[in-house]
């Protein structure tokens, strides 16, 4: 993986280039490269995974009287198929890198190359003769790409901090951004960068910047279809798609490992990878995170019915992996608050981010590439809001059924109608869902929930996984985000997905021979968090201290309601299943640090 950025139609000096590329170093610690002509600058920093010598960037190609220059962040999982097609069309290759294949694919097919790519990516191609830039992002949004239209020019980058490094770009927060932080955070509006005027290219979108104009279009979205396969045929198709996606994503010239939580999704990935590596005489490295004293303080609840340790050890014993534990303390979490905020460029999922940041730092000492089980729950319907009829039918974002509490925390005057702000965003996503006419009410609602998850909740998790891992130069791949799985499962009936009333019954049936029964039928348990009361005590004391200060956070957050939060537990988590009171307190600490560190100018 890598970091990319560019300046189009704007002046720049060497000092500007150095300042911008320095912000990209963590994502790409192995190499730096640049291309420039006139008022065009393309920058790239590289984390070398495939073909270290042949994949240097920016990469140029002259083809059919045009010269193309590419900067690319991502990985293609159908490189060899594309290479064969392009070779048949007359293209010749000097390396085995996916970068070169992508560049030739764009030269041959133009924008249509996107429909041929299986991978995770954000990239830009400069067409020298035509003097236009093409930008694109992968279908599901695994890799980030932000941009700013600035003084008739364009700035783009993998992370917001790189855009902010350009002279004259101010870090500003307007009413809409502040409303997002309090009413939707850590989620974001599709396409929003929260910072004023900074946008994110949405998943499945692309566009051209030419003559000082940026024209964007959507090349992919979830489309409904009639499902004609029997249940048994569907099981076989799912089995093939899942195993093929995992196997494809093992491609690497650097050491790889897997995240192993002992849950269904990470265990499937680990089982497939371990078998593939064993066949070539290698041992898979696996990695897990836990918390000091969690065996003492763990509290089973509706969302987290059991802890992971026994299941992890069971999988490690069955697969004979080289296993590594990261054991974190409350202090480890709080110590990562600032770094996690800088990694994301925004307040995030509090200690759910902090712990992953620390964990990825440990993993990076052993491998450069890891596979993780994110997004299976969104696609196969594993979350409680899919399965609980009462929650399923409630209007509003199901992972944040606390809009009235959030509205009270937002200072008066920022949002005129805070409830409507949230509900309008929710309704727009539901209405944009592609659903066949005549679809039964339950099926219609499930498809709305899938689209809500794809456009909102899943993006927050993908942001988290990308930023926390790439902060340490670790590439984390997510096989369940293979677009073929998403497309196929979108049309599969809910009765198949929840076969015999079992959570993710379809997926479990597709992998019955891969896992021990204890893991195969384990009830879903989310990413582990600390239950140590010392963590909440540390966070609460910091918030109490903040309440005595003239912090910029109190321009956004009601000090009175924040004080009430110290002693009140909401019946609903702040966000998802993990962000309860300790994490909400930490979220406000992140917000305070973010406003200070980025020297945010408030435009309200």
Secondary structure by P-SEA (a helix, b strand, c coil): cccccccccccccaaaaaaaaaaacccccccccccccccbbbbbbbccccccccccccbbbbcccbbbbbbbcccccaaaaaaaaaaaaccccccccaaaaaaaaaacccccccccccccccbbbbbccccbbbbbbcccccbbbbbbbccccccccccaaaaaacccccccccaaaaaaacccccccccccccccccccccccccccccccbbbbbbcccbbbbbbcccaaaaaaaaaaaaaaaaaaacccccbbbbbbcccaaaaaaaaaaaaaaaaabbbbbbbbbbbcccccccccccccccccaaaaaaaaaaaccbbbbbbbcaaaaaaaaaaaaaaacccccaaaaaaaaaaaaaaaacccbbbbbcccccccccccccccccccccccccccccaaaaaaaccccccccaaaaaaaaaaaaaaaccccccccaaaaaaaaaaaaaaacaaaaaaaaaaaaaaaacbbbbbccccaaaaaaaaaccccccccccccaaaaaaaccccccccccccccccccccccaaaaaaaaaaaaaaaaccccccccccaaaaaaacccccccccccccccaaaaaaaaaaaaaaaaaacccccc
